[in-house]
Amino acid sequence: MFRTALRNVLAHKARLLMTVLAVMLGVAFVSGTLVFTDTFGSAYKNKSAKSFDHVSVAIKPDGGSRDDGQEAKQPDRLTDSLLSRAGKLPGAQAALGSVSGFTALADKDGKLVGGEWGTTGSNYFPGEGGKDPRYDFTEGAAPKSAGDIALDSRTADRTGFKVGDTVRYSTDGPVRTAKVSGIFDTDDGSVVAGGSLVVFDNDTARKVLGKKNMTYDEIDVKAAAGTSETALKSAVEKILPKDTEAETGTSLKDEQDRMIEQNTSSMSQVLLIFAGIALFVGIFIIANTFTMLVAQRTKELALMRAVGASRRQVTRSVLIEAFLVGLVAAVAGFALGIGVAVGLESLMNAGGASLPDGPLVIGPTTIVTALVIGVVVTMLAAWLPGRRAAKIPPVAAMNAVHASPTVRGLVVRNTIGSLIVALGAVMLFMEDNYVKSGGAATILVGVIVLTPLLSRPFIAAAGPLLKPFGVTGKLARLNSVRNPRRTASTASALMIGLTLITAMTVVAVSMGSAINKMATDSLKADYAVSMANFQPLTPKVHEKLAELPEVEASSPLRTTWGEADGRDTRISGVDPKAFDKLVGLDFTSGSAAGLKGDAVLVDKETADAKGLKAGDTVPVKFDDDRTTRLKVAGVYKSNEMLDGLFAPVSVVTPHLSKVQDQQLLLKMKDGASDKAEDAIVKALGDNPAIKIQDKDDISNEVGGAINMLLNMLYGLLAMAILVAVLGVINTLAMSVFERKHEIGMLRAIGLDRAKIKQMVRLESVVISLFGAVLGVGLGLFLGWVAGDSISGTVTTYSMEVPVGRIVVFLAIAAVVGVLAAVWPARSAARLNPLQAIKSE
């Protein structure tokens, strides 16, 4: 049976080509993902490990959290005195103090370098020989005074700054200038990931980064030769102040490795999901291919049964063929996957990701996974056709006609599909969102099962569109419905990709509109001003902007946390005179007019939970554990932009340990304009650390992230669409081979080559459009289900149908049909009529 299977594979090389390509692409995606994440993770670990070379034991504040989930405030214990004592411990070679914090660096155009979260400042701590082991200077020298800074080499390359250039930066509001004293290489993780690192001299770093009493964030102690980390840690623990802890360098490195593994694992899982989708689509192609091959070899298989082959042997021969095809595809896919991994790395580096350099990592697990996936997927998809082949009775050897699918099988399939759809529909009426999601997925599976039943009415509906093509249009329609299973399998491959693409597009477009509506409805202010990394602003910023002649109204959002009648909530101090001019709150009772004195505006969720209404008094416990009774001036409906309690700044400020503003809202006399924004920018000294956003900027910040994610998903799903196209090509090519006799007859009675090509093209377009229409319909349905869940948390969400994009999807499907038919149509047109008529 093995020799027979091998002979059949070699005899049908061309017909199995598309199946091999489909499996190969899926395996390439899987193996490429695994190689890429292994390589990236290994390189990152190696880079990060170097940053712990100088750390044997680290002294840090004792990390903890409060009951409300906020980070606990730690006392300033890491002083110069502790640093000196640590460096003099028995077994200690040296001790290094480290500080870091947000530092906004402006490029030559005044724009923020390194992104909102990736711009960091740190200190240069001269240790042994006056050097800091964290930085390897390639140009210039380390900073020595407040007028000097040093830049990492990646940032210097991006910005064009050189030693001696003057740069502008900000850490807490005011803009400062300094000269670049040197450029260095570093293994800092944030720099490797695309961020920027600015280094100050030790004293300047502690001043500008806001370290009270000139303390440190961490003290790193290096062990002397012959001293173990454990022994040094024991010595360090004897001098630890209260609320601090000691960790070994190995422990820190292991923790960092775990974090890297988690990050790479998350990225790997996302990519593998899309690889799985591509492989799932490939299953339809494999099953189609082997079904057609089995149908074309009905006589041969029946003869094998007649001469003594058992059903199990026949099934085994088909599975051996699948094994050989899967093995070839898996090996080729694995080789291609290595190229995919290299391509992914180049693509991400080109996009500014700045991945660390390192050798390509190809683990044995990756090799085994690629081979197993390729072989198992192919054999699973071929099992059902093999089982059908085994049921062919020996008497069929007397009939030269290929066995046709039984009606009974379709009836059973349609019954099962209907039951699955009914189950999914019932699940949609459940309240739990997870159950609803499961119901939507169940309906999707049911529709795939019912695709043969759905193909007939769709293709019948397409009849009038095919009528102008005359005989070729009629033949294309009849060929499309001749074998509903085959049409269904071919269309389903394309349907799955378009279902996911349409659903994601619907959700993304609807979410973007919801954010726009939320910004328009919630904000009357023309601008929102905040720090680029969302850290608090100094109150001086509001004082300066409020004095601008262009500003009509302004208010800080001075935020803290507390409890309203025992319920945890955010409390924001605002200017009671200007607040109503800056926001658009939807009140259920009361109004913003009563926001004066000891008054408060309460969100509806808190009010409903505590039975509050306008005029009631509510006890509010602030973060400093002091409680104040406030009168409810109004109850409003909250959203993602405005929530919690709003009280006058005079009420909130006394409860703050440090007076800071989370955000500022500004309304300009002449509305938002370039002139108004320029006035704000100049008033703030063209500060790179401060972000100025109008309503469009706020919407685009969220919408831009959604669109970027959507485009990335489009790219990943393109693999599934490509595999689906291969399926259309494969089915048509094998269908042409199967119908050689019929095509020969058509040529003999006068249908020319051009008409034969047109017939095959129309058949391809009809099948592709069937899959596309079904995919778009299911995508809209899934988008509606997802939107129903989202609307519960995003109050402005409402489903929007992106008609323009859907038309594009359908047009692409039609183009796919035309392109997929090129080779099969050409093959059909080149058939010799006489030889085709003689074929069986």
N, C-alpha and C positions, 0 to 999 in steps of 0.2 A: 504493500500500500504506500510505503514511503517513496519507492521508485515511481509509482503512478502519480503521486502528488507532485513530485519534483518535475516529472515530465509535463504535467498540466501547467505548472507555474512557468516553465520555460516556453511552453507553447502559447501562453497568453501574456507575454511580457508587456506588449503595448497596451492591452486592455487593463492590466494591473498597475500601469504607470501612475495614473492619477490617484489610485488608492495609496500607493507608496508615497507619493508627494504629500497627500493629506496627513498621513501618519507621521511622516518625516517632519513636517512643519510643526505639528503639535509637540512631538518629542524635542524638537529643536528649541521651542519656547520653554519647555520644562527644564531641559538640561542647561540651556543658556541662563535661565533664572538662577538655578542652583550654583552654577559655576561663578556667575557674577556676584551673587551674595556671599559665597564662600571667599572669593577673592577680595571683595570689598571689606568684609568682616576681618579677614586675616591681616590685610594691610592696615586697617584702622587700629586693630589690636597692637600690631607691631609698632606703629607710630605712637600710640598712646602709652605703650609700655615704657618708651624712652623718657616720657615726662615723669616717670616715677623712679628714675635712676638715682636721683638725689634724695629720695624719701625712704627712710627706713621706718620711721614712726611719725605720724602726723597728729598734732594737737589741734582740736577743733572745738567750737561750742557744741554742747550736748544738744543734738537735734531733737526737737519735740514739736507737738502741735496742741493747739487748744481744742476745747470741745466743739467750737464752731468750725474747725478745720483750718483756721488760719495758722500761719507759722508762729511759733512762740517767740516772744521777744527775749533775746539773750543778753545778759550783761556783758560789758566790755572787759573781758578777763585776759585777752591775749596781748599783753603789754611787752614793752622792751625789756622790762625786768624779768618776766617769765622767759623771754627769748634768750636772755643772757644766761639764766640758770640752766635752761635746757642744753645750751651749747657747752656748758661746763660739766655736765653729768659724766660719770664714769662710763666709758664705752661710746661716748658721743664724739664724732669727728667734727661736725659743724651743725649749726642751726640756721635756718633761713625763714624770714617772715614774709608772708604773702598776703597781698590785698588785691581785690579786683572789683570792678563795677562798670556800669554803663558809661561809655564815653562816645559821644557823637562827633565823628570826624567829618569835616566838610571836604569834598573834592574841589578841584580847581574851578568848577562851575557853581560851588556853594551847595551842592546836593549831598545828602547823607550817604556815607560810604558803609558798605557791609550790611545794610538792611536794618530794620527796626530792632531786631533782637541780637544781631551778630556783631555789633560794635562794642568792643570791650577795652577797658583800660586796666593796667596792672602796674606793679612797681618793679624797679630794678634794685635788687638787694645785693650789694657787693659782699661776697663771701670770701672764700679762700682765694688769695691772689687778686682780690678786687673784682672777681668775676661772678656772674650769676649763671649757674649751670642750665637755667631754663632757656637762655638765649645765646645763639651763636652768631656773632656779628660778622657780616660779610663786607659792610662798608661803614665808614665813620666810627663813632664810639658811643658808649652808653651815655644817657642823659645825666648831667651833674647838677643842674639847677632848675628852678621853676620855669625858665625860658627855653628849656630843651625838652624834646620828646624823641622817641625812636619808634620806627614803624616796622611791621613785619614785611618781608620781601614780597609776598603775594599782593598786599595792599599797595606797596610802592609801585609794583609793576602795573596794577590796575589804574592807579591814579596818575602815574607819571611823576610823583614826588621824588626828589633827589635830596641827598645830604646838603644842608644849607638853605633849603626852601622854607618859607614861612607858611605855616598851616593854621587853620582855625578849628577850634574844638569847643565842646561844651559838655559838662557832666551833670550840672544841676540847674541850669538856666542861663547864667551869664556866659557870653561868648568870650573865649580867651584865645590868644595867639601864642605860638611857640615856633622855634626853629627845629628842623629835623637834624638831630645830631648823629644818627646812625640808622642803619637798616640791618635787620637780623632775620635768621631762619628760626623757626620754632615748630615744635610738635604739638602745640596747643590744639585741642580738638575742635574748638569753634573756628579757628583759622583754617584748618584742614577742610572744614565743612563749608567754607566760603565766607566766613566772617572776617573781621579786622581786629588787630591788636595794637593798641597804643601803649607805650611804656614810658612812665615818668620816673624821675629819681625817687628814692624811697620816701622822703619826707613830703614831697609835692604830691605823690600818689595818695598818701594818707589824708592830706588836706583836701584835695579836689574830689576825692571819692567819698568824702563824708565820714571818715572813721573818727569816732569820738575819742578824745584823749590820745590820739595818735596810736591806736591799737592796730592789730592785724586780724585778717579773716582766718588765717591758718598759720601754724608754725610747723615747719618740716625739719625733722632731726635726722641727720645721716649717721649711721653707725660706723665706728672705727673698725679697722681690720681686725678680724678675730672675734667681733661682738655680733651676736645674733640679733635679729629683729625682736624676738621674744624677750631676750634679756634686756635690751634697750627699752622696750615698752614697759617692763616691770620697773625700771629705774624712772622713767618718765611719769608713771602713775603716782609716784611718791610726791611729786611736786605739782600735781594738777590742782588748779583752783576749782572752786565749786562751779557746777554747771558746764564743765568741759570734759572732753573724753579723748582717749588716745587710740589710734588705729595703726596697724602695721602697713607698710608700703605694699606688701603682698595682698593684704586684705583689700586695700583701696584698688589695686590693679584688678583683682578678681571681680570686685563690684563693677568696675568700669567695663570689664570684659562681658559681664552679664548684661549690662545696659546695651552694649554694642550688639550682642546676640539678640536681645529683644527687638532692637530697632531693625536689624537686618532680617530677623524672622518676620516681622510685620510687613516689611517691604516684599519679602519673598512670598508670603501668603497671598498678598494682593496680586502679584504677577502670576502665581500659580493658579489662582482662580480663573484668570483669563486663558491660561494655557489649558485648563480643564475644560473651559467652554469650547475652545478650538478642537480639542480631542473629542468632546461630546458630539460636536457637529460632524467630525470625521467618522463617527460610528455610523451615521446615516449613509455616508458614501461607501464605507466598507460593506455594510449590509446590502446596499443596492448592488454593488459590484458582484459580490458572491451570489446573490439571488439570481442575477442575470447570467452569470457564468454557469450556475447549476441548471438554469432553464435551458441554456444553449447545449448543455451536455446531457439532456434527459435520456437520450437513446443510449449514450455511452454508459451512464450510471445504471440504467436498467439492465444493460447487457452484463455489467459486473455482477448485479444481483442474480441474473439468470445463470451465470457460470459458478455461483456459489458464494459470492461475497455477502457477508451479513450486514444488517443495518448499521451495527456499530462500526464495522470496517469502512463503510461508505462515509459515515459521519466523520470518522477518524481521518480519512483521506482529505476531506474538505478542511478539517482543522489543521492538518499538517501543512496544507497549502497556505492557510492563514498564518501559521507559525513562521514559515519561510518568508512570506511577504512582510510580516511584522518585524522579523529579525533584520532583514535588509533595510527596512524603513527606519528602525531604531538605531542601527549603526550609522546610517547616513544622517539621521536627525541629530545624533549625539555630536558628530563631527561638525555639522552646521551650527549646533548649539554653542560650541566653543567660539565660533565666529560671532554669534549673536551676543555672547558675553562681552567680547572685545568691543563690538559695536555699541552696546549699551554704555560701557564705560566711556567711550569716545563721545557719545551723544550727550551724556550727563556732564562731562567736562566742558564740552562746547557750550552747554547751557549755563555754565558758571558754577557747577556743583563743586569743582575742585576736589575730586576724589584723591585719596592718598595713593602714591605709587606703590606697587608691589607685584610679585610674580603671580602668574595665573595659577589658581588653585583648583585642581581637578581631583576631587576625592573619590575613593572607591564607591562610596554610597551613591554619588551622583551617577557614576557609570552604571551601577546595578539598577538604580531607579529608572534611568532612561531606557535601558534594555527591557526591563520588566514591563514598564508602561506601554512601550511600543508593541511588544508581543501580546500582552494580556488584552489590551484594547482591541487589537485586530482579531484575536481568537474569540473574544466575547461577541464581537459584532458578526463574526462568521458562523457562530454556533447555530443560530436559528435557520439560516439557509442550509447548513449542513444537515440539520435535523430533518428539514423538508426533503432534502435529497435522499435521505435514507428511507423515506416513506414511499418512494417511487416503486410501484410493483413491477416485477420482471416482465409482465405482459406489455408494459409500455414500450419495451424494446421493439415491438412489432409496429409501433406507430412512429412515423418520422416527424410528427408535429410536436412542437415544444409544449410541455404541460402548462396549462394556464391556471392561474390562481382560482381557487374555488370560491363560490359566492358565500358558502357557509362560513368560511374563515373571515370574510369581511363583516358578516352579520355579528359574529362573536366579537370582533374587534370594535365595531360600532357600539355594541351593547356595553362593553367594558368602558369605552371612552365616555359614553353618556353617564355612566354611574360615577366615574371619576369627576367629571365636570359638576354633577349634582352634589357630590361630597364637598368639592371646593366652594360651591355657591353657598352651601349651608355654613361653612366655616367663616365666610365673609360677614355673616350676620352676628358673629360673636363680638364681644366688646374688647377682648384682649388683642392688642396690635400684633403680637407674635402669631396668634391663631389666624388673624386676618391675612398676614403675610404668607402663612402656610397655605391658606385657602387659595390665594392668588397663584402660588406655585403649583398647587394641585390642579387648578383650572388650566394652567399652561400645559401640564402633562396630559390632561384630558384632551385638550385641543390637538396636541401632537398625535395622540392615538386616533382622533376623529378626522385627521387631515384627509384620508382617502374619501370619506363621505362628503367633506366640504369642497373637494376639488371639482366635483361634477357641477353643482350649481354655479360656481364661479366661472368655470370655463364655458358653461352654457351662456352666462351673462356676457362673456367676452365675444360671443358669436357675432353680434352686429358689428363689432370693431374689426373682425376678421373678414367680414363679407366683401368689402371692397377688393380684397386680394384674390377673390374668385376661388378657383379649385384649390390653390395652394393653401388659402386660409381655411377652407373646409377640411382639407386633409390634416393640417396642423391641429385643428380643434379635435378631430377624431383621434389622432395619434396621442394627444395629451390625455384623453380620458380612457384610452385603450387599457392601460394598466394603472388603476388608481393608486395601488400601493407604491409603484415606482414613482409616479408623479408626486405623491405625498412625501416620500423619503427625500426626493430631490428638492422639493420646495421647502421642506422642514428645515433643511440645513441652512438655507438663506433666511428663513423665518426667525430662527432663534437669535441670530445676530441682530436683525432689524428690530426685533421685539425689545431687546436690551437697550439698543441705541435710542429707539423712540421713547421708551419709558424714562431713561435718564434725561433726555432732552426736554420732555414735558416737565419733569420735576425741576430741572435747572432753570428753565425759562419762567416757570410759575414762581419759583423761589426768588429769582431776580426781581420780578414784578412786585412780589410781596415786600421785599426789602425797600424798593423804590417807594412804594405806597406808605410803608411805615415811616420812612424818612420824611416824606412830604406831609403826612398827617401829624406826626409827633413833634416836628421841629418847625417853629416859626423863625428861629434864629437863622442868620445867614451863614455863620461860621461856628465851628467847634474847634477849640484850641486845646492841645494836650501835648505831653511829652511823646517823643517818637516811640519810646519803649513802654508807654502807658504808666510810667512812674509818676508820682505827684509833682505838681508845679508849685513853685514858691508863690505866695500871695502877691509878691511884687509885680508879677506878670499881669495879674488882673488890674492892679492899681495903675500900671502904665497904660494898658489898653483902654481902660475906662475913661482916661483923660483925652483920648483921641477925639478930635472934632467930628470925625466921620462916624463915630459910634453913637447910635441912638439909645440902645439898652444893652446891659451886660450883666452876667451873673456867674459866680463860681459854682461848681458842684463840689462841695467840701464833704467828702464821704467818709463815713465810719460805719461800724457794725454795732448792733445792739438787739434788744428784744422789745417787741410791742405787746404788752400784756402776756408775756411768756412765749411769744412766737419770734424766732430768729428772723432778722430782716436787715436790709441795708438802710442807712439813714443818711440823707444828703442835705447839707446846709445850703440854702440858696438865698438870693436877694429877693425878698418878698415883693418889692415894688416893681422889679423888672421881670420876674419869673413868668408871669402870665403872658408877657409879650414875646417870650422866647420859646415856649413850648405849647403844644396843642393837646391838652389832656381831655380825655372823654370822661366827663363826670357822671356818676350815677346818683350822687347827692352832693349838695353843697357846691362850692366853687373856689377858685384860687383867690378870689377877692378877700376871703376871710383869713388869708395866710399872713398874720401879723401877731406880734407878741408871742405868747406861748401857744402857738397853733401848729397844726401839722396836717399834711395831706396824706391819706392812707390809700394804698392799693386795694383793689376789690377783694383779692384773695385773702389778705390779712383781715379786712373788714368782715368778710363773710365768715371766716373762721372764728372770729371773736364777737360777731353780732354787732359790729360798730356801724354808726351812721353819723352824718354831719350833726354837730352839736354835742356829741358824746365826749367824755373825757377818757383818755387812755394813758396808763402808766408806761413810760418808755425808759428802759434800762440801757444806759450807754456802755461803751466799751470800758470805761473807767469804773464800772460797777455802781455808779450813782444813778438814781432813778428820778425822773421828772414827769409830772403829770401834764399832758398836753391836750388841748381842745381840738377835736377833729373838725377842721374847716371844710373838708370835702373828701369824697371817696371817688377814685378814678379807676378806669380799666388800664392795667399795666400792659406793657409789651416788652420786646427784647431790648428796646432802647431806653425806656423809662419805667422803672419799677422801684418798689420799696417805699420808704417814708420820705417826704420832703418837708423840712422845717426851716425857719429863718436861720441865717448864719449865726445870729446872736444867740440862738438856742444851742447849736451844735458846737461852736468854737470852744466854749469853756470845758468841754469834755475831751478835747484832743491833747495828746502829749506834745505833738508838734503840729503847728497850723500849716496845712498844705491843701492845695486844690487838686482834685482828680482831673477836672476838665473846666474849661470856660466856654460859655455860650455868648455870642455877640450878634446883635442886630444892627445893621448899618443903615444910616439915614437914606442912602440911595440904593439900598439892596446890594447883593453880591456882584462884584465886578473886579476886573483886573486892577483897577485903580484902588479899590477898597482893600484888596488883598495885599497890594504893594505897600499900602500904608501900615498894615499890621506887621508885615515882614520887616519894614524899616524900623518900626517902633521896637521890635524885638531884637534889633541888631543883626538881622539876617542869620538867625540862629538855626544851625542844622539839627539841634536836639528837639526843636519844637515843631509839631505838625499842625498845619492849618488846613481844615477841611470844610468845604461847603457841602450842601446836601448831595450833590452828584458824587463828590469824592467819597462820602460815607457809603453811598449805595454801591459805587464801583469797587470799593475796598472789599466788600463781601461778594458782590457780583463777579468781580474780576477773579477772585479765588475759585468761585463756582465754575466759571467758564474755563479757567486753566485746567481744573480737574476734569471737566467734561471733555476738553480736547485731548487730554491724556487718555481718558477712557475710550474715546473714539479711536485713538491710535492702537490701543491694546485690542479692541474688538475688531479692528481691521483684519487681524489674523483669522478670526472666525469667518469673516466675510470672504476672505481669500480662499479658505478651505471650502466654503460653500460654492464658490465659483468653480473650483476644481470638480466638485460633485456634479454640477450641471454639465460641464464638459464631458466628464466620464460617462454619465448616464446617456447623453446624446450620442457619444461616439459608439458605445456598446449597443445602443438602440439601432443606430444605422447599420452596424454589422449584423445585428439580429434580423433586420428587415431588408437584407440585400436582395432577396428574391422579389419582394414587393417593389422595391425601388427599381429593380431591373424591369419589371412589368410596366411600371409607370413611364420609364424611359422609352420602352418599346412601343407604347401606345401614343407617344408624342409629347410627353412632358420634358422640356429641355433642361439643360444643366442649371440655368439661372433660376428656373421655377423650383427645381429640387432644392437648391440652396435656400431660396426664399421659404420653402416649406419647413425646412429644419430650423431656420432662424426664427420664424413665427412660433414654432413649437417651443423653442427655447425662451422666447420673450414671454409667452403665455405662462409657462411654468415659473419663470422668475418673478413675474408680476403677481402671480398667485401667492408665492411665498412672501413677497413684499407686502401685499395688501393684508395678508393674514398677520404678518409681523407687526405692521403699523397698528392694526386693530388691537392686537394683544398688548402692544406697547402702550397705547392710549389707556387701555384697561388697567394695566399695572401702574401706570402713572397716576390714574385716578385713585387706586387703592393706596399707593404711597402718599399721595396728597391728602387723603382722608386722615391718615395718621399724623401728618405734619400739621394740618390745620388746627389740631387740638392744642399745639404749643405755639404756633406762629399765627396769631389772630388775623393778620392781613392776608394770609395765604388763600388763594383761590386758583383752581386749575385753569391754565391757559393752554390752548392747542396751538403749537407753532406751525401754522398752515404752510408757511413758506418752506420750512425745513422738511416737512413731510413730503411736499411736492418734490423737493430735491432727492429725498430718499427713494421715492417711486421712480424718478427719472434715472437715478443711478441703477436701480434694479433693471430697468428696461435696457440700459446700456450694457449691464452685466449679461443680460440675455443675448444681446447681439454679439458681444465679444466672445462669450462662451460657445457660441454656435459656429465660430469661424472655422475651426479645424474640423468638427463633425460635418458641417455643411460642405466643406471642400472635399472631404473624403466621400460623401454621398454622391456628389456631382461627378467625381472621377471614376465611379464604378462602371465597368464595362457591362452594358445591358445583357449581352448574350451570356457572359460568364455568370452574371448575377442571377439570371433566370434559371441557369442550370444548378445553382447552389441550393442546398436544403437548409 
